[in-house]
Structure formats: C-alpha cells, structure tokens
Amino acid sequence: MSRMNLHPVERAFEIARAGACRSRSEIARAMEREGYTMADVNQLEGTSLTRQLNDLCKQARVQSQHNVDGPRQALAH
C-alpha cells in the first residue's frame, strides 16, 4: 500500500515509530517530501498530538540506540 493511502495522522505515527525524525516538525517535513499536502500536515497541530509524536520519536531513538549499543556492550564483557 502506498504511504499516501494512510491518513496523515496514521502516517505521522508510523514515521515517529521509525525513529528517523526527532520531532513533530521533522515528521511534517518528511510527510511534505512524501507528497502530503499542507492541509494534511496541518492535522498534526495541537499540544497533545505534538507531545505524543515527540515522545514516540524520542522512544524510537532511545530504542534504536539501545539496539546498536547492546551487542557491543555484551561483547565487551
């Protein structure tokens, strides 16, 4: 399925979980590059949604870093 078939908020959460973006604003820019319209991206406004997306971005980055560091630390012991 094309990413453009996803509702903008669904796609934003998908991008956030991927860990490639650090914030809602980076997610919005990524979506614009994918072809989502400004009207689509504007659906990402709001304090609660911004907080959720930013938190997911942070969690995904921490998890990604943990996955990268984990094996190295295990080998060091």
C-alpha positions in Angstrom: 0.0 0.0 0.0 1.2 3.5 -0.9 2.1 5.6 2.1 -0.1 8.3 0.7 -3.1 6.0 1.3 -2.6 6.3 5.0 -4.5 9.0 6.9 -2.0 11.8 7.7 -2.1 11.2 11.5 -1.5 7.4 11.0 1.4 8.2 8.7 2.8 10.6 11.3 2.7 7.9 14.0 4.4 5.4 11.6 7.2 7.9 10.9 7.6 8.7 14.6 7.9 5.0 15.5 10.6 4.5 12.8 12.9 6.8 14.7 14.2 8.8 11.7 12.7 12.1 13.0 13.3 13.9 16.2 10.1 16.0 16.4 6.7 16.7 15.1 8.1 19.4 12.8 10.6 16.9 11.3 7.7 14.5 10.7 5.7 17.2 9.0 8.7 18.0 6.7 9.1 14.3 5.9 5.4 14.0 5.1 5.6 17.0 2.8 8.5 15.3 0.9 6.3 12.2 0.6 3.6 14.3 -1.1 1.2 15.1 1.7 -0.4 18.5 1.4 -0.1 21.4 3.8 -3.7 20.7 4.8 -2.7 17.1 5.6 0.3 18.2 7.6 -1.8 20.8 9.5 -3.7 17.9 11.0 -0.6 17.3 13.2 -1.1 20.5 15.1 -2.2 20.6 18.8 -0.4 20.2 22.1 -1.5 16.6 22.8 -0.7 15.3 19.4 2.6 17.1 19.3 3.6 15.7 22.7 2.6 12.2 21.6 4.6 12.4 18.4 7.6 13.9 20.1 7.6 11.2 22.8 7.3 8.5 20.2 10.3 10.0 18.3 12.3 10.0 21.5 11.4 6.5 22.4 12.2 5.2 19.0 15.6 6.9 19.0 16.4 5.5 22.5 15.3 2.0 21.4 17.4 2.3 18.3 20.4 3.4 20.2 19.9 0.6 22.8 19.8 -1.9 19.9 23.0 -0.6 18.5 24.9 -0.3 21.8 23.5 -3.6 23.3 25.6 -6.1 21.3 28.8 -4.0 21.7 28.4 -3.9 25.5 27.7 -7.6 25.6 30.9 -8.4 23.6 32.9 -6.2 26.0 32.2 -8.4 29.0 
